[in-house]
Amino acid sequence: MPDITVGQRRWPVAMGTNLLDALNAQGLNVPYSCRAGSCHACLVHCLRGEPRDNQPEALEAGKRIEGWRLACQCQVVDDLCVAVFDPATDGLPARVAACDWLSPSVLRLRVEPGRPLRYQAGQHLVLWTDSGVARPYSLASLPQEDRFLEFHIDCAQPGAFVDLARGFAVGDSLRLGELRGGALRYDPEWHDRPLWLLAAGTGLAPLFGVLREALREGHQGEIRVVHLARDAREHYLADSLVALAARHSSLQVQLLVPEQFTAALAALKATSRHTQALVCGAPAIVEAYARRLFLAGVARNSVLAEEFLPRS
């Protein structure tokens, strides 16, 4: 049986045991959210030995060379010496700069990092509380323009991070974990293509950053933003989107509630075979959007999607 060593602790595990499960069974409290290699909350540093990695492409090559692994995607097949991510030493210090409610369930969190953070619109970042609770959130802010990092936190359902976030106050300290780029981004080469941004709930957060990036880059094609919310009160960026549309004639905004969703999907028709679409939200909604986009004539390789998985 292989052994795992963390600090002064050493214990045996069965061959093929999931590394995340092995660590948490010993009370090490390695955080996780998706268990799919997407959230990167379960990042650990392999100091000696090598686990079987079921999804090596989920980490950047540089991180892998340094020995970082996603515990949820690794199986223990040999002796391992592991250091778990310590936000106190591995994370970037930050403070809460502002915290306010944009709707009955969406909390806007603005964070000032201890040093400038280079990022791109559409990326996401792992947030750590002082008590060691971690959760990845997409950035809604615009680099080189906003002095803060902005996150939109869906507080409709309880969760370990959400329960703490409800009590955040200006000046509270946080730690920032890994910054990661997912599928969502703005490519200047799209400048004259129709751009569709389709979101559900706080899936609008990264797309709001992408939208502002496109407008800053002087996007020449039409831009369509569609936001599905639980009810009309949850269109938490409605005022901001309407204000942007008033200043940019190429921007169209459509705000939907569930009873309008099916009909609105059926009405989607691509104005060009070069339409570029970005989709973000819960898995079922992302799938519905993607299916309709294909039927509407949007090429599969022109649809970039990211799913927001259930919180832990």
Secondary structure as GFF3:
##gff-version 3
##sequence-region A 1 312
A	DSSP	beta_strand	3	6	.	.	.	ID=ss1
A	DSSP	beta_strand	9	12	.	.	.	ID=ss2
A	DSSP	beta_strand	17	18	.	.	.	ID=ss3
A	DSSP	alpha_helix	19	25	.	.	.	ID=ss4
A	DSSP	beta_strand	43	48	.	.	.	ID=ss5
A	DSSP	beta_strand	52	53	.	.	.	ID=ss6
A	DSSP	three_ten_helix	56	58	.	.	.	ID=ss7
A	DSSP	alpha_helix	61	65	.	.	.	ID=ss8
A	DSSP	beta_strand	68	70	.	.	.	ID=ss9
A	DSSP	three_ten_helix	71	73	.	.	.	ID=ss10
A	DSSP	beta_strand	74	76	.	.	.	ID=ss11
A	DSSP	beta_strand	80	84	.	.	.	ID=ss12
A	DSSP	alpha_helix	87	90	.	.	.	ID=ss13
A	DSSP	beta_strand	92	101	.	.	.	ID=ss14
A	DSSP	beta_strand	106	113	.	.	.	ID=ss15
A	DSSP	beta_strand	124	128	.	.	.	ID=ss16
A	DSSP	beta_strand	134	138	.	.	.	ID=ss17
A	DSSP	beta_strand	149	154	.	.	.	ID=ss18
A	DSSP	alpha_helix	160	165	.	.	.	ID=ss19
A	DSSP	beta_strand	173	180	.	.	.	ID=ss20
A	DSSP	three_ten_helix	188	190	.	.	.	ID=ss21
A	DSSP	beta_strand	195	200	.	.	.	ID=ss22
A	DSSP	three_ten_helix	201	203	.	.	.	ID=ss23
A	DSSP	alpha_helix	204	216	.	.	.	ID=ss24
A	DSSP	beta_strand	223	228	.	.	.	ID=ss25
A	DSSP	three_ten_helix	232	234	.	.	.	ID=ss26
A	DSSP	alpha_helix	238	247	.	.	.	ID=ss27
A	DSSP	beta_strand	251	256	.	.	.	ID=ss28
A	DSSP	alpha_helix	258	267	.	.	.	ID=ss29
A	DSSP	beta_strand	276	281	.	.	.	ID=ss30
A	DSSP	alpha_helix	283	295	.	.	.	ID=ss31
A	DSSP	three_ten_helix	300	302	.	.	.	ID=ss32
A	DSSP	beta_strand	303	307	.	.	.	ID=ss33
###
